[in-house]
Amino acid sequence: MGDLKGADAWLYRAEEHLADFQEISAPLIDTEIDATISSLDFDPNPNNVPYKVPSLGYRTPHAEIPPRASVLIGEFIQALRRSLDYLIYELAMFDSGLEQHGTQFPIDDRKDVFWARLAKNKQGITPYLIGVDPKHAAVIERYQPYNGADWTKTLQSISNPDKHRHLIFGKHSSSTGIMALQDRADQTPTRTKDGFIVGWNPNDSVHMQLHVSVFVAFDDETPIYQTLNQIKTEVGNVLEEFRPCFSGQCHH
């Protein structure tokens, strides 16, 4: 009794939204990279700071991020949460032998609140896990923020529409030394998949490279695609954890 077809369908839907987001983002990132490169200002006396790069400011984009990007993020998050909720619904029915109403995948910051969700209680805590066997609840507990599961905490945080209403271009830069010091660094920017590399020579014996990556980010500069893709992977792992249970091979 029970299966994860519904949960899988919502996970697949989330993947579609993420692919659409990437399709929208890619040309915008390219535009931002090109504009950043064109604005590079080489300083012949850098004092260890090779370039004056005012365009690296996070809140001065050269390309406009359309509202649809925020819509896709919201739909992606909703699809993932529905996938997790569908899992709990099927799990509660599988464990109890009865259809349970009002079930939901909990994301809690407190252990006592989490365990109170297994049954109706006088504390007024919603019993999202009603019907779920405690041994399965113990597995779900692994994914709670109070147990150090950062991805569920992030999922809860970005579920707030305000979190993805204002998107920005994030830019990360790092510098490395060039091992072959006999070769001076190339001061012509070279495009990479997600940014560019440019060299500078603070002096005759030190040759460096600046690596810059550009990405669409939440307003706290958290990269969106990488973050969403990681959460999607984690949700898929949760489904795989419970999948054997619905074919009589539960190991919990």
MARGUPA-462881 format. One record per residue (C-alpha): residue in one letter; residue number from 1; x, y, z. Coordinates in pm, 1 decimal, m for minus. Example, Ala and Ser with C-alpha at 12.3 -4.5 7.8 and 13.67 -1.06 7.14 Angstrom:
ATOM,a,1,1230.0,m450.0,780.0
ATOM,s,2,1367.0,m106.0,714.0
***
This chain:
ATOM,m,1,0.0,0.0,0.0
ATOM,g,2,130.8,342.3,m90.6
ATOM,d,3,401.9,465.3,m323.1
ATOM,l,4,603.4,776.7,m394.1
ATOM,k,5,477.4,851.0,m745.2
ATOM,g,6,322.9,1176.8,m631.5
ATOM,a,7,635.2,1283.9,m445.9
ATOM,d,8,845.0,1196.7,m750.0
ATOM,a,9,614.7,1398.1,m974.6
ATOM,w,10,657.1,1708.4,m759.0
ATOM,l,11,1033.0,1659.1,m747.1
ATOM,y,12,1039.2,1636.4,m1126.7
ATOM,r,13,830.9,1953.3,m1144.8
ATOM,a,14,1087.3,2129.5,m927.2
ATOM,e,15,1360.4,2016.9,m1166.9
ATOM,e,16,1167.3,2170.9,m1456.6
ATOM,h,17,1137.3,2502.5,m1272.5
ATOM,l,18,1509.1,2500.4,m1194.0
ATOM,a,19,1594.6,2431.2,m1558.9
ATOM,d,20,1371.8,2722.4,m1665.2
ATOM,f,21,1542.0,2947.0,m1410.8
ATOM,q,22,1882.3,2851.3,m1545.4
ATOM,e,23,1766.8,2919.8,m1902.1
ATOM,i,24,1657.3,3269.7,m1801.9
ATOM,s,25,1967.2,3335.8,m1593.6
ATOM,a,26,2239.0,3223.1,m1834.9
ATOM,p,27,2216.3,3510.3,m2088.8
ATOM,l,28,2177.6,3765.5,m1808.9
ATOM,i,29,2493.3,3637.2,m1641.4
ATOM,d,30,2676.2,3655.2,m1974.2
ATOM,t,31,2572.7,4018.5,m2012.0
ATOM,e,32,2687.2,4097.7,m1660.8
ATOM,i,33,3022.7,3927.2,m1716.6
ATOM,d,34,3084.9,4119.5,m2039.6
ATOM,a,35,2990.5,4449.4,m1877.2
ATOM,t,36,3214.5,4381.4,m1580.2
ATOM,i,37,3509.0,4297.7,m1803.5
ATOM,s,38,3461.1,4613.4,m2008.7
ATOM,s,39,3460.3,4824.0,m1692.3
ATOM,l,40,3789.2,4688.0,m1555.9
ATOM,d,41,4024.9,4972.3,m1475.3
ATOM,f,42,4390.3,4867.3,m1451.1
ATOM,d,43,4585.9,5057.0,m1187.7
ATOM,p,44,4959.7,5067.4,m1265.7
ATOM,n,45,5030.5,5129.7,m896.7
ATOM,p,46,4790.3,4882.4,m735.9
ATOM,n,47,4924.4,4852.7,m381.1
ATOM,n,48,4833.5,4483.1,m399.1
ATOM,v,49,4487.6,4566.0,m537.4
ATOM,p,50,4529.4,4510.2,m910.9
ATOM,y,51,4206.9,4651.1,m1047.6
ATOM,k,52,3964.7,4922.0,m960.1
ATOM,v,53,3642.9,4735.7,m1033.9
ATOM,p,54,3343.5,4951.2,m938.3
ATOM,s,55,3118.8,4721.6,m1141.8
ATOM,l,56,3182.1,4438.2,m894.7
ATOM,g,57,2932.8,4608.5,m664.5
ATOM,y,58,2651.7,4361.5,m595.8
ATOM,r,59,2371.6,4612.6,m634.3
ATOM,t,60,2469.2,4782.2,m958.2
ATOM,p,61,2366.0,4527.2,m1223.5
ATOM,h,62,2411.8,4585.0,m1593.0
ATOM,a,63,2132.6,4341.1,m1682.4
ATOM,e,64,1778.7,4338.5,m1546.8
ATOM,i,65,1662.1,4024.4,m1369.5
ATOM,p,66,1299.0,3974.5,m1478.9
ATOM,p,67,1017.4,3906.9,m1229.6
ATOM,r,68,969.6,3561.9,m1385.2
ATOM,a,69,1293.6,3451.4,m1220.2
ATOM,s,70,1137.5,3514.7,m879.0
ATOM,v,71,820.2,3334.7,m986.7
ATOM,l,72,1018.4,3027.6,m1090.2
ATOM,i,73,1204.4,3024.5,m758.7
ATOM,g,74,874.2,3040.5,m570.4
ATOM,e,75,725.2,2759.3,m778.7
ATOM,f,76,1041.0,2551.6,m733.6
ATOM,i,77,1022.8,2586.8,m356.1
ATOM,q,78,652.3,2504.2,m352.3
ATOM,a,79,709.7,2192.5,m561.6
ATOM,l,80,983.4,2065.2,m329.2
ATOM,r,81,773.4,2121.2,m20.5
ATOM,r,82,482.4,1940.8,m181.5
ATOM,s,83,711.5,1651.9,m264.9
ATOM,l,84,811.1,1624.6,100.1
ATOM,d,85,451.0,1666.9,216.4
ATOM,y,86,339.5,1392.6,m20.1
ATOM,l,87,601.3,1163.0,134.7
ATOM,i,88,463.6,1224.2,485.3
ATOM,y,89,106.2,1167.7,366.7
ATOM,e,90,196.2,832.5,212.0
ATOM,l,91,414.4,734.5,506.6
ATOM,a,92,140.9,810.2,760.6
ATOM,m,93,m110.6,605.3,564.4
ATOM,f,94,140.3,322.3,521.3
ATOM,d,95,226.1,311.6,892.2
ATOM,s,96,m124.4,353.4,1032.6
ATOM,g,97,m326.3,174.5,765.4
ATOM,l,98,m555.4,477.5,750.0
ATOM,e,99,m564.3,796.6,546.4
ATOM,q,100,m449.0,1080.3,768.0
ATOM,h,101,m544.9,1441.8,709.0
ATOM,g,102,m336.1,1751.0,774.9
ATOM,t,103,m0.4,1577.2,747.7
ATOM,q,104,304.4,1776.2,642.4
ATOM,f,105,681.0,1750.1,642.1
ATOM,p,106,782.4,1943.6,954.5
ATOM,i,107,1074.6,2181.1,974.6
ATOM,d,108,1132.6,2250.3,1341.7
ATOM,d,109,1392.4,2424.8,1553.1
ATOM,r,110,1299.5,2237.9,1871.5
ATOM,k,111,1305.6,1867.7,1953.5
ATOM,d,112,1002.1,1882.4,2184.1
ATOM,v,113,793.0,2052.3,1917.9
ATOM,f,114,892.7,1794.3,1659.3
ATOM,w,115,797.2,1494.5,1871.5
ATOM,a,116,471.8,1657.3,1977.4
ATOM,r,117,362.8,1640.8,1613.3
ATOM,l,118,303.6,1263.7,1624.2
ATOM,a,119,m36.8,1301.5,1788.5
ATOM,k,120,m297.6,1556.3,1886.8
ATOM,n,121,m172.4,1740.9,2191.0
ATOM,k,122,m280.3,1995.6,2447.6
ATOM,q,123,2.6,2232.0,2355.9
ATOM,g,124,m175.5,2328.8,2035.3
ATOM,i,125,112.1,2201.0,1818.7
ATOM,t,126,m17.5,2087.6,1479.4
ATOM,p,127,17.1,1705.5,1450.5
ATOM,y,128,183.3,1701.9,1109.2
ATOM,l,129,318.5,1350.7,1174.7
ATOM,i,130,m2.2,1191.2,1298.4
ATOM,g,131,m6.3,826.1,1197.3
ATOM,v,132,368.9,810.7,1133.4
ATOM,d,133,549.8,530.2,1316.7
ATOM,p,134,803.0,666.0,1571.3
ATOM,k,135,1083.2,473.1,1399.6
ATOM,h,136,1010.8,664.3,1080.3
ATOM,a,137,971.7,988.4,1272.7
ATOM,a,138,1322.0,928.7,1407.0
ATOM,v,139,1450.0,924.3,1049.1
ATOM,i,140,1264.0,1244.7,965.5
ATOM,e,141,1418.1,1398.9,1275.8
ATOM,r,142,1759.5,1372.5,1110.1
ATOM,y,143,1650.4,1639.8,864.7
ATOM,q,144,1545.0,1896.9,1124.2
ATOM,p,145,1733.1,2226.3,1168.2
ATOM,y,146,1788.7,2155.3,1537.3
ATOM,n,147,1979.3,1844.7,1429.7
ATOM,g,148,2209.1,2046.3,1207.8
ATOM,a,149,2029.3,1991.4,875.9
ATOM,d,150,2116.1,2320.3,709.2
ATOM,w,151,1926.3,2245.0,389.3
ATOM,t,152,1586.2,2228.9,562.4
ATOM,k,153,1663.3,2551.5,744.9
ATOM,t,154,1750.2,2711.7,411.8
ATOM,l,155,1435.6,2572.6,251.0
ATOM,q,156,1228.2,2720.0,532.1
ATOM,s,157,1403.8,3054.3,499.5
ATOM,i,158,1366.1,3091.8,122.9
ATOM,s,159,1000.1,2988.0,142.3
ATOM,n,160,938.1,3345.7,254.5
ATOM,p,161,838.6,3535.1,m64.8
ATOM,d,162,1037.0,3837.5,52.5
ATOM,k,163,1350.8,3625.5,24.6
ATOM,h,164,1322.9,3582.7,m351.6
ATOM,r,165,1136.1,3899.3,m442.4
ATOM,h,166,1456.2,4102.1,m483.0
ATOM,l,167,1731.4,3925.2,m674.4
ATOM,i,168,2080.3,4057.2,m742.6
ATOM,f,169,2396.1,3962.3,m928.8
ATOM,g,170,2651.3,3818.8,m694.0
ATOM,k,171,3020.1,3829.1,m779.2
ATOM,h,172,3283.0,3623.8,m605.8
ATOM,s,173,3650.4,3695.3,m657.6
ATOM,s,174,3964.4,3516.3,m546.1
ATOM,s,175,4329.5,3553.2,m632.8
ATOM,t,176,4604.7,3297.3,m675.3
ATOM,g,177,4974.2,3309.5,m746.9
ATOM,i,178,5107.7,3187.3,m1079.1
ATOM,m,179,5366.0,2915.1,m1025.7
ATOM,a,180,5566.2,2989.4,m1339.9
ATOM,l,181,5698.0,3324.2,m1218.6
ATOM,q,182,5918.8,3361.3,m1522.5
ATOM,d,183,5597.1,3422.7,m1720.9
ATOM,r,184,5430.9,3753.1,m1651.6
ATOM,a,185,5058.1,3741.6,m1591.7
ATOM,d,186,4834.9,3809.0,m1890.5
ATOM,q,187,4644.5,4128.7,m1822.0
ATOM,t,188,4386.4,4050.4,m2089.9
ATOM,p,189,4067.6,3913.2,m1928.1
ATOM,t,190,3983.2,3557.2,m2030.7
ATOM,r,191,3623.1,3438.8,m2017.9
ATOM,t,192,3540.7,3125.5,m1819.7
ATOM,k,193,3216.0,2931.4,m1795.3
ATOM,d,194,3083.8,3147.6,m1511.9
ATOM,g,195,3309.0,3453.6,m1512.2
ATOM,f,196,3658.4,3551.9,m1613.7
ATOM,i,197,4026.4,3537.3,m1519.6
ATOM,v,198,4266.5,3828.2,m1543.9
ATOM,g,199,4629.4,3862.8,m1437.3
ATOM,w,200,4841.7,4131.5,m1281.6
ATOM,n,201,5201.7,4182.8,m1177.3
ATOM,p,202,5242.8,4368.5,m847.9
ATOM,n,203,5617.6,4351.6,m905.4
ATOM,d,204,5871.2,4167.7,m1117.5
ATOM,s,205,5875.2,3860.6,m894.9
ATOM,v,206,5506.3,3827.7,m807.5
ATOM,h,207,5255.6,3732.1,m1073.7
ATOM,m,208,4890.8,3684.1,m980.1
ATOM,q,209,4555.7,3589.2,m1128.4
ATOM,l,210,4216.9,3724.6,m1028.9
ATOM,h,211,3929.3,3476.4,m1068.8
ATOM,v,212,3581.0,3630.0,m1079.0
ATOM,s,213,3256.1,3432.3,m1093.2
ATOM,v,214,2916.5,3590.7,m1154.8
ATOM,f,215,2581.1,3446.1,m1050.9
ATOM,v,216,2222.7,3542.1,m975.9
ATOM,a,217,2182.4,3563.1,m599.9
ATOM,f,218,1940.9,3627.9,m318.7
ATOM,d,219,1982.8,3971.1,m163.4
ATOM,d,220,2220.7,3826.8,97.4
ATOM,e,221,2452.5,3725.7,m189.5
ATOM,t,222,2372.1,3353.2,m161.9
ATOM,p,223,2401.9,3190.9,m508.3
ATOM,i,224,2054.0,3083.7,m615.4
ATOM,y,225,2109.8,2802.6,m864.0
ATOM,q,226,2367.6,2621.0,m653.7
ATOM,t,227,2154.7,2655.9,m341.2
ATOM,l,228,1834.6,2534.1,m505.5
ATOM,n,229,2010.9,2247.6,m678.5
ATOM,q,230,2160.3,2131.7,m349.0
ATOM,i,231,1820.1,2138.2,m176.9
ATOM,k,232,1666.9,1944.9,m466.9
ATOM,t,233,1934.8,1679.4,m427.4
ATOM,e,234,1866.2,1656.1,m54.8
ATOM,v,235,1491.7,1613.6,m111.3
ATOM,g,236,1566.0,1337.8,m359.6
ATOM,n,237,1784.7,1169.8,m97.1
ATOM,v,238,1498.4,1180.2,153.3
ATOM,l,239,1266.4,1008.9,m93.8
ATOM,e,240,1527.6,742.1,m160.8
ATOM,e,241,1566.2,684.8,212.4
ATOM,f,242,1200.5,584.2,241.1
ATOM,r,243,1140.9,430.2,m102.1
ATOM,p,244,1226.3,71.6,7.5
ATOM,c,245,959.9,91.7,278.7
ATOM,f,246,684.5,94.4,17.5
ATOM,s,247,810.9,m223.7,m144.0
ATOM,g,248,840.8,m428.0,174.2
ATOM,q,249,1214.4,m369.8,218.4
ATOM,c,250,1216.2,m107.9,493.3
ATOM,h,251,1543.0,m106.0,688.6
ATOM,h,252,1441.1,135.2,963.0
***
